[in-house]
Amino acid sequence: MTPKIISFVTLKGGSGKTTLLMLTAAAIHNRTDKKLLVIDSDPQRSVKQIYVQENNKSSYDVFAFNWNQPNPEENFEKVLTIAQSKYDLIFMDLPPGRITDAEIYHSILQSDALIVPIVASVLDINATTTFLENIPEVLKNKKTPLEVYGVINKQDQSIEYKHLTKLAGIGGLQLFYSPLSNLVRYKRGISTVNDITSPEFKEDEFNMYFDEFCTKCFIV
């Protein structure tokens, strides 16, 4: 079976995209038998840096891909072809930017699903809306289906969060019903080795999000 490729993407930094990816990846790594690869395409290389710092053979695998190279699209496809023969699941951490940027555009063409963290600020909502409205143009050149999921992230009690449901349906966006709060433990807990919490705590908000993630993305 061809491994599923899931990209974590936003147009604006500060949404918690990379943190969400790493928390999800660690849970996949610790709670399932999936062999996972994370392709770090974000110029900040946050996933790769933590992977190197932890230097632990029991972590999931991380590969940093540099789009600032000759023939990046061709080399990117080669990397994916090799990865698909070795792994059960591939996550991609995409850089912030416009959907027409080569690294985002070509990554979406190769993805089965997008995870879009959504934060309730005017700038974030505007950027997310622009991104979602442009997805249909990308899909015209995509040969396989694409699922687009929005995860409400860094939730607090502000009234703006009540308006995020209006994003549902734009560009095919499906909103998770399990939001994540703006908790310090998420930033402290990012790791390529350790799970953020025990799966035994069924009411933990991260576990509720993770269960929904696995259900929506068909990860057993």
ABEGO torsion letter per residue (X at the ends): XBBBBBBBBBABBGAGAAAAAAAAAAAAAAABABBBBBBBABAAGAAAAAAAAAGBAABBBBBBBBABBBGAAAAAAAAAAAAAAABABBBBBBBBEBAABAAAAAAAAABABBBBBBBBBAAAAAAAAAAAAAAAAAAAABABBBBBBBBBBGBBABAAAAAAAAABGBGGBBBBABBBBBBAAAAAABBAABBABBAABAABAAAAAAAAAAAAAGBX
